[in-house]
Amino acid sequence: MKQSYKREDYRGIWVIAEQDGDRISRVSLELLTKARELKEQGKLAEPVTAVLLGTNLADFPAKLAEAGAEAVILVDHAALRYFRNEAYALIIKELVEERKPSVILMGATAAGSDLAPTVGAKLWTGVAAHCVDLKLNDQGNLVAVVPAFGGKVLGDILCPELRPQMATVRPGILGKALCFPHDHYQVEHHDPAAALVKDKGLVQAIGVSYEPVQGVPLEEAEVVVAGGFGAATEENWQLVETLAGVLGGAVGCTRPPLDEGWARDYQMIGTSGKSVRPKVYIGVGISGATHHVCGMKDAGLIISINKDEKAPIFEVSDIRVTADVATILPLVIEGLQKNSQDEVCRLA
Ligand SMILES: Cc1cc2nc3c(=O)[nH]c(=O)nc-3n(C[C@H](O)[C@H](O)[C@H](O)COP(=O)(O)OP(=O)(O)OC[C@H]3O[C@@H](n4cnc5c(N)ncnc54)[C@H](O)[C@@H]3O)c2cc1C
């Protein structure tokens, strides 16, 4: 049920951080740095607060403080070893009702994308999902920037009346976390016992397993060859994979090759996929929708191949090649292979 409350009672920015037992997730650190930026922009007095749930959390506050947290709330309990939506949401709801943050940010990870709407529904407030930027307007309200209409425009989402204002952001979209001086930060412990009593335990997590990634991980590759719908045939997709192999890079994709079954979900680049910053990005048969461009625009050198000279991807490209994938890729691959053979002969 909707609660009646005063908007002005809600203050400060929280980041619901994630950890996997060994480390804090990259997006949580990126969000803390963004939260500090928003705090300074809005001249907010309240400390930027990281909330961390799990077990054996004692080593994590320093890392959170380094990325921008001025206060850390730890909810450390054996029942929270693995992420469980219901238990985590009940605890966060309880904390929010007690302490009333104005803004809550989460990573648009598998867990964050599950948790944010559940918390939003329990608190009867709005959630802007998969944002690509976050700002404060003149009234101090959160402006969550989200691609709309198939990525053709960027829309501002506001939640002017309800509190807290919630948003999720994909890893890598906001840029790297900064390193803040962190000699002084507060750490508080929250006992989740009361909230956990309400957890019906309908879903029990018994472990976590990770899907093995083939080849060079996309986020770490210095060269990314990304294929789009213009390369989504069996022959053309093989060319994309061969080019990536010859360059020692990783294969990325837009959404259509994923839908067609040529690529795997961990290869998608963009607002619903990964953000990459390779030294070289080669886009093959990609139109340049905002949903994709948001995930690759910060690459060092952007080379695009498209048969349409007016393709929007060319607007963000350093090198534009107007050509058919099926014609140009075999020539590029042959040239690169010949060069590397010549190099081997020269060194031998
Ligand atoms: C909520 C939401 C989230 C989304 N998230 C993502 C995301 O994270 N990542 C993502 O990529 N997309 C995402 N999308 C989809 C996105 O909006 C675009 O539809 C998608 O990026 C387009 O992919 P594309 O450029 O491969 O295909 P198209 O837009 O169809 O473009 C294909 C291009 O290939 C060119 N071409 C065709 N044949 C050839 C050829 N033989 N040789 C050379 N060029 C050729 C064409 O000229 C065209 O420019 C999302 C959409 C929504 C609604």
PDBQT file of the ligand as one rigid body, heavy atoms in Angstrom, charges set to zero:
ROOT
HETATM    1  C1  LIG A 401      15.228  -1.638 -24.670  1.00  0.00    +0.000 C 
HETATM    2  C2  LIG A 401      16.172  -1.940 -25.807  1.00  0.00    +0.000 A 
HETATM    3  C3  LIG A 401      17.481  -2.273 -25.482  1.00  0.00    +0.000 A 
HETATM    4  C4  LIG A 401      18.377  -2.560 -26.509  1.00  0.00    +0.000 A 
HETATM    5  N1  LIG A 401      19.667  -2.855 -26.177  1.00  0.00    +0.000 NA
HETATM    6  C5  LIG A 401      20.561  -3.076 -27.153  1.00  0.00    +0.000 A 
HETATM    7  C6  LIG A 401      21.931  -3.324 -26.837  1.00  0.00    +0.000 A 
HETATM    8  O1  LIG A 401      22.352  -3.380 -25.683  1.00  0.00    +0.000 OA
HETATM    9  N2  LIG A 401      22.793  -3.506 -27.864  1.00  0.00    +0.000 N 
HETATM   10  C7  LIG A 401      22.396  -3.451 -29.187  1.00  0.00    +0.000 A 
HETATM   11  O2  LIG A 401      23.250  -3.604 -30.076  1.00  0.00    +0.000 OA
HETATM   12  N3  LIG A 401      21.115  -3.236 -29.495  1.00  0.00    +0.000 NA
HETATM   13  C8  LIG A 401      20.182  -3.051 -28.518  1.00  0.00    +0.000 A 
HETATM   14  N4  LIG A 401      18.895  -2.815 -28.853  1.00  0.00    +0.000 N 
HETATM   15  C9  LIG A 401      18.523  -2.864 -30.284  1.00  0.00    +0.000 C 
HETATM   16  C10 LIG A 401      18.916  -1.556 -30.970  1.00  0.00    +0.000 C 
HETATM   17  O3  LIG A 401      17.937  -0.573 -30.733  1.00  0.00    +0.000 OA
HETATM   18  C11 LIG A 401      19.090  -1.764 -32.482  1.00  0.00    +0.000 C 
HETATM   19  O4  LIG A 401      17.907  -2.343 -32.996  1.00  0.00    +0.000 OA
HETATM   20  C12 LIG A 401      20.276  -2.650 -32.824  1.00  0.00    +0.000 C 
HETATM   21  O5  LIG A 401      21.450  -2.165 -32.202  1.00  0.00    +0.000 OA
HETATM   22  C13 LIG A 401      20.482  -2.649 -34.345  1.00  0.00    +0.000 C 
HETATM   23  O6  LIG A 401      21.452  -3.606 -34.651  1.00  0.00    +0.000 OA
HETATM   24  P1  LIG A 401      22.224  -3.566 -36.042  1.00  0.00    +0.000 P 
HETATM   25  O7  LIG A 401      22.901  -2.247 -36.202  1.00  0.00    +0.000 OA
HETATM   26  O8  LIG A 401      23.050  -4.795 -36.087  1.00  0.00    +0.000 OA
HETATM   27  O9  LIG A 401      21.040  -3.784 -37.099  1.00  0.00    +0.000 OA
HETATM   28  P2  LIG A 401      20.365  -2.774 -38.108  1.00  0.00    +0.000 P 
HETATM   29  O10 LIG A 401      19.932  -1.543 -37.424  1.00  0.00    +0.000 OA
HETATM   30  O11 LIG A 401      19.361  -3.568 -38.855  1.00  0.00    +0.000 OA
HETATM   31  O12 LIG A 401      21.548  -2.361 -39.082  1.00  0.00    +0.000 OA
HETATM   32  C14 LIG A 401      22.161  -3.228 -39.980  1.00  0.00    +0.000 C 
HETATM   33  C15 LIG A 401      23.172  -2.408 -40.769  1.00  0.00    +0.000 C 
HETATM   34  O13 LIG A 401      23.914  -3.282 -41.591  1.00  0.00    +0.000 OA
HETATM   35  C16 LIG A 401      24.092  -2.674 -42.862  1.00  0.00    +0.000 C 
HETATM   36  N5  LIG A 401      24.248  -3.770 -43.815  1.00  0.00    +0.000 N 
HETATM   37  C17 LIG A 401      23.303  -4.658 -44.237  1.00  0.00    +0.000 A 
HETATM   38  N6  LIG A 401      23.824  -5.565 -45.057  1.00  0.00    +0.000 NA
HETATM   39  C18 LIG A 401      25.144  -5.258 -45.167  1.00  0.00    +0.000 A 
HETATM   40  C19 LIG A 401      26.225  -5.826 -45.888  1.00  0.00    +0.000 A 
HETATM   41  N7  LIG A 401      26.057  -6.919 -46.645  1.00  0.00    +0.000 N 
HETATM   42  N8  LIG A 401      27.435  -5.236 -45.792  1.00  0.00    +0.000 NA
HETATM   43  C20 LIG A 401      27.614  -4.119 -45.044  1.00  0.00    +0.000 A 
HETATM   44  N9  LIG A 401      26.617  -3.544 -44.340  1.00  0.00    +0.000 NA
HETATM   45  C21 LIG A 401      25.411  -4.108 -44.383  1.00  0.00    +0.000 A 
HETATM   46  C22 LIG A 401      22.862  -1.841 -43.079  1.00  0.00    +0.000 C 
HETATM   47  O14 LIG A 401      23.132  -0.764 -43.969  1.00  0.00    +0.000 OA
HETATM   48  C23 LIG A 401      22.548  -1.359 -41.674  1.00  0.00    +0.000 C 
HETATM   49  O15 LIG A 401      23.141  -0.097 -41.399  1.00  0.00    +0.000 OA
HETATM   50  C24 LIG A 401      17.970  -2.530 -27.861  1.00  0.00    +0.000 A 
HETATM   51  C25 LIG A 401      16.649  -2.189 -28.160  1.00  0.00    +0.000 A 
HETATM   52  C26 LIG A 401      15.759  -1.903 -27.152  1.00  0.00    +0.000 A 
HETATM   53  C27 LIG A 401      14.362  -1.550 -27.522  1.00  0.00    +0.000 C 
ENDROOT
TORSDOF 0
